[in-house]
Amino acid sequence: MNASTACFRHGRGGAPAPYWLAISIAQLSGIRLVLLDRFDVLQPPARPQALKLLLTLTCSGDLDSAVMAETMRGPMAKVPAGIQQVCIQGGVIRDLKQA
């Protein structure tokens, strides 16, 4: 799969260009892992679109894993299926599902 195929196959949706670049590199390199930071600075309407995109790519097997980082005021009230939410505070990782 080439970068243009990746973009057109999955639609551009609301994901910003750096996300598409990271996804294309993950697919073209064969690593199939994408790490995305600054999710919290996306416009609020774009956040669910970006989550849906990454869930679609992981569920279809185009990506093995996607890690999104953001600064949050608190845990998400409703965590979509297929997503694990963790908190890193003071260098300690907590699974919020078990907190």
C-alpha positions as CSV (number, residue, x, y, z in Angstrom):
1,M,0.0,0.0,0.0
2,N,1.4,3.4,-0.8
3,A,0.7,6.7,1.0
4,S,-1.9,7.9,-1.5
5,T,-3.8,4.6,-1.4
6,A,-3.9,4.8,2.4
7,C,-5.4,8.3,2.3
8,F,-8.0,7.6,-0.3
9,R,-8.9,4.2,0.9
10,H,-9.9,5.3,4.3
11,G,-11.1,8.8,3.5
12,R,-9.5,12.0,4.9
13,G,-12.2,12.5,7.5
14,G,-11.3,15.0,10.2
15,A,-7.8,13.7,10.9
16,P,-5.1,16.4,10.6
17,A,-2.3,16.0,8.1
18,P,0.3,14.9,10.6
19,Y,-1.9,12.0,11.6
20,W,-2.1,10.9,8.0
21,L,1.6,11.2,7.7
22,A,2.2,9.0,10.7
23,I,-0.4,6.5,9.5
24,S,1.2,6.3,6.1
25,I,4.7,5.9,7.5
26,A,3.4,3.1,9.8
27,Q,1.9,1.3,6.9
28,L,4.6,1.8,4.3
29,S,7.4,0.9,6.8
30,G,5.6,-2.3,7.8
31,I,5.9,-1.3,11.5
32,R,2.1,-1.0,11.7
33,L,2.3,1.1,14.9
34,V,1.4,4.7,15.1
35,L,2.1,7.1,17.9
36,L,0.2,10.4,18.0
37,D,0.6,13.2,20.5
38,R,-1.4,16.4,21.1
39,F,-4.8,14.8,20.6
40,D,-6.2,17.4,23.0
41,V,-5.4,20.3,20.6
42,L,-7.6,18.9,17.9
43,Q,-10.9,20.7,17.4
44,P,-13.6,18.9,19.5
45,P,-15.6,17.8,16.4
46,A,-12.4,16.2,14.9
47,R,-11.6,14.1,18.0
48,P,-14.3,11.4,17.5
49,Q,-13.4,11.3,13.8
50,A,-9.8,10.6,14.6
51,L,-10.7,7.9,17.1
52,K,-13.0,6.3,14.6
53,L,-10.3,6.3,12.0
54,L,-7.8,4.7,14.2
55,L,-10.3,2.1,15.4
56,T,-11.2,1.3,11.8
57,L,-7.5,0.9,10.8
58,T,-6.7,-1.4,13.8
59,C,-9.9,-3.5,13.4
60,S,-9.2,-3.9,9.7
61,G,-5.6,-5.0,10.4
62,D,-4.1,-2.0,8.6
63,L,-2.5,-1.1,11.9
64,D,-1.5,-3.3,14.8
65,S,-1.6,-0.6,17.4
66,A,-2.3,3.1,17.8
67,V,-1.2,5.2,20.8
68,M,-2.8,8.7,21.3
69,A,-1.5,11.0,23.9
70,E,-3.3,14.0,25.4
71,T,-3.6,16.1,28.5
72,M,-7.0,15.4,30.1
73,R,-8.9,16.9,33.0
74,G,-10.1,13.5,34.0
75,P,-10.9,10.1,32.5
76,M,-13.3,9.7,29.6
77,A,-16.8,9.1,30.8
78,K,-17.4,6.5,28.1
79,V,-14.5,4.6,26.6
80,P,-15.3,3.1,23.2
81,A,-14.8,-0.6,22.8
82,G,-11.4,-1.5,21.5
83,I,-9.7,1.4,23.4
84,Q,-7.7,1.1,26.6
85,Q,-7.4,4.3,28.6
86,V,-4.4,4.8,30.9
87,C,-3.1,7.7,33.0
88,I,0.6,8.5,33.3
89,Q,1.1,10.6,36.4
90,G,4.5,11.1,38.1
91,G,6.0,8.5,35.8
92,V,3.5,5.8,36.9
93,I,1.1,4.2,34.4
94,R,-2.4,3.4,35.7
95,D,-5.1,1.5,33.9
96,L,-8.1,3.7,34.5
97,K,-10.4,0.7,34.1
98,Q,-8.9,-0.8,37.2
99,A,-8.6,2.5,39.2
